[in-house]
Amino acid sequence: MNKISPFMIVLNYQKHELEIGVEQLENNEGEGADRFRLHINEQNSGLIFCLEGKWIATDINDPVQLIR
């Protein structure tokens, strides 16, 4: 697996600016999908991964609730 260095994405979502840190996680043997942990506004917010050409998210709350 080619390791991707952590990076930041800045998005405007419902009139709020979100800073999203993206960190690639090591795959367990046989998983077959790259997984990334998202840190929205410096909070640990969940995982995303691509499987069969579709991005799937787990455990991600509405990011606007995180900044209120």
N, C-alpha and C positions, 0 to 999 in steps of 0.2 A: 504494500500500500504506500502510495506517495503521501507523506504527511503535509498538510496545509497549515501554515502558520496562522495563529489567531488573528482576526481582523475585525474591524468595526464597520457597521452600516448605520447611517442616520436616515430615519424615515419620519415623515409627518403623517400622523394617524389621528383622526378626529380632532384636528387643530392642536395636537400636542406633538412636540418633537421627541422621538424615541431614539436613544443610542443603544444599538444592539451589538453586543460582542458575540462573535461566533468562534467557537473552539472545536476543532475536530477531535473526536474521541477515538481511542484505539478500538478496533473491532475484535470481538471474540472469534476464535476459530470457527469457520463455517457460517458466520452470520451473513456475509456477502453484501452488506449494505454499509455505505459510509454514514456515520452518525455524527451529528454536531450538537453541542450544547449551546443554548442561547442564553445570554445574560442581558435582560432588558433593563436599561437604566441601572446597571450594576447589581441587579437582582437575578438570582438563579431562577430561570423561568421554564425550562423544559428542554426537550430533545426534538430534533427534526432529522429525518432520514429519507433517502430516496429508495423506493422499492418498486420494481417493475415500471419504471418511468414516471412514477408519481411521488411527490413530496408528501410525507406524513408527519404530523406533529403530535407529540404526547405531552401532557401535563403543562400546557401553556394556557395561562389565564389571560383575560382581557388586559392588554398592557395599559389601558387608560386607568383601570382600577389600581394598578401598581404605582401610578404617579400622583394619585389623589391623596 
